[in-house]
Amino acid sequence: MPTLTRLLFALLLLGALGYGAIYSLATFVDPREREITVRVKKDGFGR
């Protein structure tokens, strides 16, 4: 049983670290706004 407890604790710790990383990225990092231009070929239209 101690190995099962250790495994569950390790998985819980990894999950908490992942959740903390995602939360901190969503909270503290501001995305930069920029203009995007996409060129579309006319060959595929009007068939």
N, CA, C and O of each residue as an XYZ file, in Angstrom:
188
protein
N       0.794     -1.210      0.000
C       0.000      0.000      0.000
C       0.839      1.277      0.000
O       0.399      2.270     -0.579
N       2.014      1.307      0.613
C       2.784      2.555      0.602
C       3.168      3.005     -0.803
O       3.251      4.203     -1.072
N       3.402      2.049     -1.699
C       3.767      2.456     -3.058
C       2.562      3.059     -3.783
O       2.726      3.973     -4.590
N       1.363      2.564     -3.507
C       0.165      3.138     -4.105
C      -0.051      4.550     -3.580
O      -0.398      5.450     -4.345
N       0.149      4.747     -2.308
C       0.014      6.074     -1.711
C       1.048      7.026     -2.302
O       0.732      8.176     -2.608
N       2.273      6.553     -2.462
C       3.331      7.378     -3.037
C       3.018      7.726     -4.492
O       3.267      8.852     -4.922
N       2.481      6.781     -5.248
C       2.108      7.031     -6.643
C       0.984      8.067     -6.719
O       1.055      9.005     -7.513
N      -0.040      7.899     -5.905
C      -1.142      8.852     -5.902
C      -0.677     10.245     -5.481
O      -1.133     11.245     -6.034
N       0.219     10.311     -4.513
C       0.750     11.597     -4.084
C       1.560     12.250     -5.211
O       1.457     13.458     -5.424
N       2.358     11.466     -5.926
C       3.161     12.003     -7.026
C       2.251     12.507     -8.154
O       2.510     13.565     -8.727
N       1.200     11.765     -8.473
C       0.270     12.202     -9.517
C      -0.482     13.452     -9.098
O      -0.708     14.349     -9.910
N      -0.868     13.512     -7.838
C      -1.541     14.706     -7.316
C      -0.614     15.914     -7.362
O      -1.045     17.016     -7.702
N       0.639     15.714     -7.027
C       1.619     16.802     -7.054
C       1.853     17.292     -8.482
O       1.920     18.499     -8.716
N       1.978     16.380     -9.429
C       2.157     16.771    -10.830
C       0.937     17.508    -11.367
O       1.068     18.483    -12.107
N      -0.241     17.042    -10.994
C      -1.462     17.724    -11.409
C      -1.558     19.124    -10.828
O      -1.958     20.060    -11.520
N      -1.195     19.270     -9.568
C      -1.228     20.586     -8.936
C      -0.209     21.525     -9.569
O      -0.498     22.707     -9.756
N       0.969     21.025     -9.901
C       1.972     21.858    -10.565
C       1.500     22.290    -11.953
O       1.693     23.440    -12.347
N       0.888     21.375    -12.687
C       0.365     21.713    -14.011
C      -0.756     22.728    -13.924
O      -0.807     23.669    -14.716
N      -1.651     22.547    -12.976
C      -2.751     23.494    -12.791
C      -2.218     24.861    -12.388
O      -2.708     25.885    -12.864
N      -1.228     24.883    -11.522
C      -0.627     26.146    -11.106
C       0.065     26.858    -12.254
O      -0.003     28.083    -12.358
N       0.731     26.102    -13.116
C       1.404     26.709    -14.265
C       0.383     27.316    -15.238
O       0.582     28.424    -15.738
N      -0.693     26.599    -15.500
C      -1.715     27.114    -16.413
C      -2.399     28.333    -15.811
O      -2.662     29.308    -16.515
N      -2.689     28.286    -14.512
C      -3.331     29.422    -13.852
C      -2.427     30.657    -13.871
O      -2.891     31.767    -14.131
N      -1.143     30.458    -13.594
C      -0.235     31.602    -13.582
C      -0.048     32.181    -14.980
O       0.058     33.399    -15.130
N      -0.007     31.337    -16.002
C       0.086     31.854    -17.376
C      -1.161     32.633    -17.755
O      -1.063     33.680    -18.396
N      -2.323     32.146    -17.373
C      -3.567     32.832    -17.716
C      -3.726     34.131    -16.939
O      -4.360     35.066    -17.428
N      -3.166     34.204    -15.748
C      -3.352     35.379    -14.909
C      -2.300     36.457    -15.170
O      -2.642     37.636    -15.263
N      -1.045     36.079    -15.287
C       0.039     37.056    -15.282
C       0.587     37.416    -16.652
O       1.309     38.407    -16.760
N       0.287     36.671    -17.695
C       0.836     36.952    -19.023
C      -0.228     37.628    -19.866
O      -1.318     37.086    -20.048
N       0.082     38.802    -20.380
C      -0.836     39.530    -21.248
C      -0.451     39.293    -22.710
O       0.702     39.503    -23.089
N      -1.408     38.857    -23.531
C      -1.090     38.637    -24.944
C      -0.904     39.968    -25.674
O      -1.538     40.968    -25.338
N      -0.039     39.962    -26.664
C       0.173     41.153    -27.485
C      -0.843     41.145    -28.613
O      -1.091     40.110    -29.231
N      -1.426     42.298    -28.877
C      -2.348     42.420    -30.003
C      -1.564     42.876    -31.217
O      -0.736     43.783    -31.131
N      -1.831     42.243    -32.344
C      -1.182     42.630    -33.585
C      -2.118     42.325    -34.736
O      -3.051     41.532    -34.604
N      -1.862     42.953    -35.846
C      -2.721     42.768    -37.002
C      -2.212     41.589    -37.833
O      -1.008     41.434    -38.039
N      -3.136     40.776    -38.297
C      -2.789     39.588    -39.072
C      -3.440     39.698    -40.438
O      -4.630     39.992    -40.546
N      -2.658     39.462    -41.478
C      -3.167     39.465    -42.844
C      -2.978     38.067    -43.435
O      -1.879     37.514    -43.402
N      -4.056     37.505    -43.973
C      -4.004     36.171    -44.567
C      -4.428     36.290    -46.021
O      -5.502     36.812    -46.321
N      -3.588     35.808    -46.916
C      -3.917     35.831    -48.344
C      -4.572     34.509    -48.736
O      -4.074     33.435    -48.399
N      -5.690     34.599    -49.450
C      -6.433     33.420    -49.876
C      -6.418     33.386    -51.395
O      -6.702     34.390    -52.048
N      -6.084     32.221    -51.960
C      -6.070     32.082    -53.419
C      -7.497     32.034    -53.955
O      -8.393     31.494    -53.305
N      -7.702     32.595    -55.132
C      -9.047     32.634    -55.720
C      -9.369     31.336    -56.464
O     -10.504     31.164    -56.907
N      -8.421     30.430    -56.614
C      -8.643     29.237    -57.415
C      -9.740     28.334    -56.839
O     -10.460     27.692    -57.604
N      -9.882     28.269    -55.545
C     -10.851     27.369    -54.924
C     -12.271     27.871    -54.889
O     -13.179     27.110    -54.557
N     -12.496     29.139    -55.222
C     -13.837     29.714    -55.143
C     -14.564     29.643    -56.485
O     -13.942     29.640    -57.547
N     -15.881     29.588    -56.413
C     -16.712     29.687    -57.620
C     -16.707     28.456    -58.501
O     -16.860     28.581    -59.716
N     -16.539     27.294    -57.945
C     -16.567     26.094    -58.773
C     -17.956     25.676    -59.095
O     -18.156     24.678    -59.788
